[in-house]
Amino acid sequence: MIAAKVEATETGCPGPNTMWGVMAEASPKDQQPTRNNSSSLRRAIHVLNEIAAWQSDGGQDCALPELSKRLSMSKSTVHRLLAPLIDAGLVEQSPYGYRLGQHTAYLGGIYLDRLDLRSVAREHLESLVASTGETAHLVLHSGTEMTYIDKVESPAALRMHSRVGVRMPLYCTGAGKALLAYLPAVVDEVIARGLPSRTPTTIVDGEELRRDLARTRERGYSVDEVENEPGIRCVGAVVFGRDGRPAAAISLSGPENRLTRELVPRLGPMVAAEADRISKRLGSSRFLLTPLPD
């Protein structure tokens, strides 16, 4: 939606009597893009980047006079820009100067987790497909939905029509329910929004969904019993990040006449085992003291 607004603004051709036309006749200063009005934010980012560059070059704490010199700003200006960065934990102050704060490590850790996730998970998805002949997915949680971020196709002629980048509800998909089972606050939000039926077997009652998620936690994997897409059954399992919280989920999906109900008790633990292996490789705290089976 945002992209559409930008495109309309940049490519539209309003007449001279429209609101846009009046804006076109305004002074050059008034025509500056909105992003150019946040000079304090941009300068604060320069300060943060300069401290990072100082430490990257082997420096310890960067003193205020040095920062002022490197940034070509007055000491009073640099001091003012540092205040919100310190409040946010992005910068720390010591008796000797300034250094990157602990929150930068937190943000960087999140970025690296997401950056590495697909490459770490890929071989495990391929292993599942090689072992079962069905399609494997990797998804991320996004609000009350999930987003497919990777997919390894089944070698069979009849396949799923899922695509990387597509979003689906959490409450009726295998990977989605695997995530939802460990996101109690999101469960409340999902139920409050309603559970529209997508197939005749979609769970549409909140208490029934809670019971299904409890079973997911007990056995270690979720089951989409043809609840999202007609004719497709799915088994999913959650992937935990280094902080021990849900980071993603994987799933195995196939036509219900091939991925039968009788196969679920065998395939579910296979999916859960691969999800645990991914979690362990991501450094999940859940597995620091619990060795995984080979």
Secondary structure, DSSP 8 states (H G I E B T S, - for coil): -HHHHHHHHHH----TTSHHHHHHTS-TTTTS-GGGG-HHHHHHHHHHHHHHHHHHTT--SB-HHHHHHHHT--HHHHHHHHHHHHHTTSEEEETTEEEE-HHHHHHHHHHHHHHHHHHHHHHHHHHHHHHHSSEEEEEEEETTEEEEEEEE--SSSS-----TT-EEESTTSHHHHHHHTT-HHHHHHHHHH----SSTT----HHHHHHHHHHHHHHT-EEE-S-SSTTEEEEEEEEE-TTSSEEEEEEEEEETTTS-GGGHHHHHHHHHHHHHHHHHHTT-GGGSSS----
